[in-house]
């Protein structure tokens, strides 16, 4: 998509600036910013070039930063969870009847006691959840790692979920398996007693006491040492799940690290506790051997969980990425799905070893309703939110704190209460964040605000981490208000553009947009009739995991601080 095409879309989206203010008299702007009329729209060429047929839906099934999916079912209901790191609330949970149309029903980790992440980096915190339903006690279990491993339980997946039950074992990526004989097990990634090479890990199993929610002492042992083809020194076996089919136990794991060598492998045993033998066809899912210059590339496929679908066919959900035109990962690791052929002895992802395509055929009898009736949208789409509701949409999250702890709801929009933490710190931020979902997008907001001095700032931010981000907003220097754009890369912050705003009355519209990895920051002082770009177009490189590292996608935020470091030039 060209910049001109996106500009047309942006202009169509800004026909009602300050609409709420026209209906009600807005409060006098002050140092507590009020954000309203947020608009987001994404327009990626892959969806333009691949329109859906009547019997198709898009892959990924969850666009944007929804990695490390895990899935379970109760009767005809399917539930899926993903990693959320230091986003609060955490662990988004989705429901579906057909594996195609997904509706978010809440967050599993919805209170501070669930997420002790006050000083954690954006790619730390809660990751790699496992969700399992136990029919013997009609209870759902979500197990994960946040400062140690714990499990939470609920009768209703929409919540409330219990307080964390700490389990006292090391390692990461735990998952629960409930056998049909009443026994239960936890499997997880852990370090070997002695590492023989870089990336040498093990998969360990414990017996689990369901009645008392605790590990059975001394029941643990290693069931996979190193991974597949031990003599080749496999790298980072992790994310284990156990399944039982036709009297056999299957262990599925990710291998190769969550990057361009990522894959999914499978093992089998006559007993849940092993010994396990590896499938001769491993890996059963990967994109690592394909042409790196292929068009419409999907990469990093792995970290899967499989389940029998509504028509009796097996499906696997997994993470993968879709790089932008500069081969950078800005939108993060997304949740994909493929059918799984388990008609033989070993499961195999259908078309999992060839380039993953952007569309899938609908399962038999399923209608594509994505983007309607509360179902998660797919493809190119947008949203508008005036932020006046008493409860924010699930798309909004805080970083290291709940939004309600740094904001209040008003009839005019969301009012942030600036604190003395800024974006360059791993501290709770006074902000509300949403995921960048498309490579080519526009994100804008109306802002009511009057900074008092150069320590005050409010506006839009783009964050990959405290060391890699952009801040675009209003501050004050002396007696003059300024619009300022700051770039932070490798922890070094630089003001790359600033301009005074004469006779600023406290109302402004701010917008960030991207086309072909080129980010532009613009503002309007006349209710959206004209926009002025601040500074030159900026590279999206620092918002990619390729440059910034970590595991998250770029987050777009409504941001404020009383400890501003973006001082106008």
Secondary structure, DSSP 8 states (H G I E B T S, - for coil): --HHHHHHHHHHHTTTTTHHHHHS------SS-EEEEEEEEE--HHHHHS---TTEEESSSB-SS--S-EEEEETTEEEEE---BTEESEEEEEEESSSSS-EEEEEEE-SGGG---TT--TT-SBEEEEEEEETTTTEEEEEEESSSEEEEEESSTTS-----EE----SEEEEEEE-TTS-EEEEEEEE-SS--STT-EEEEEEEEETTTTEE-TT--EEEEES-SSGGG-----EEEEEEEETTEEEEEEEES-SSTT-EEEEEEESSTT---EE-TT--SEE-TTS-TT-TT--EEEEEEEEEE-TTS-EEEEEEEE---TTS---S--EEEEEEEE-SSSS-EETT-SS---SEEE--TT----TTSTT----SS-EEEE-S-SSS--TT-BEESS-GGGSEEEETTEEEE---S--TTSSS--EEEEEE---SSEEEEEEEE----STT-EEEEEEEEETTEEEEEEEEEETTEEEEEEEEEETTEEEEEEEEEETT--SEEEEEEEEETTEEEEEEESSTTS--EE-SS-EESGGGSHHHH-SS---EEEEEEESS------
